[in-house]
């Protein structure tokens, strides 16, 4: 459910801003990551996988 909330927030912001695709893409990534962080959608397993992918 938390992921859906992040997606809905992202959709609303993109609809309000009505940006071109090249500007909307980085904005969407940032907004979605902030939404996931604020809703605390990531658990410790997800964080470990992300750290492994990044290499830290």
N, C-alpha and C positions, 0 to 999 in steps of 0.2 A: 504494500500500500504506500509506503514511504517513497519508493521509486516513482510510482504513479504521480504523487504530489509534485515531485521534482520535475517530471515531464510536463505536467499541467502548467506549472509556473513558467517553465521554459517556453511553452507554446504561447501563453498569454503575453509574455514579454516580447517575443518575436512578432506577434501580431500587432502589438501596440507600436513597436519601433518601425516596422515595415522597411527593413534594410535590404540592400542588395545581397546576393548570396555570398559574395566574397567578404563582406563585412559581417554578415549574420553568422557565418560559421565560427569564427573565433569567439564572438559574443555568446553564441549558443554553448560552446564548450565551457566557457567561464561560468555562465549562469547555471548550467547543469551541475558542474562540480560544486559550486556554492550551495545549490539546492540540496545536493546529496550530503554535504557537510552539515548544513543547518538542520536537516531532518535526522541526522545521525543514522543514515542508512547502512553505513559500513560497519561490519563487526571486525573482530581481531583477525579472523581468517582472511577476510577481504584485504585488510591492510597488509598482512604478511605477503599475500600474492602480489599486490601492487609493488611492495618494496623489492620483492624478488625480480619482478619484471624490470623495474628501474635499475636495479643492480646495487642497491644500498643494503 
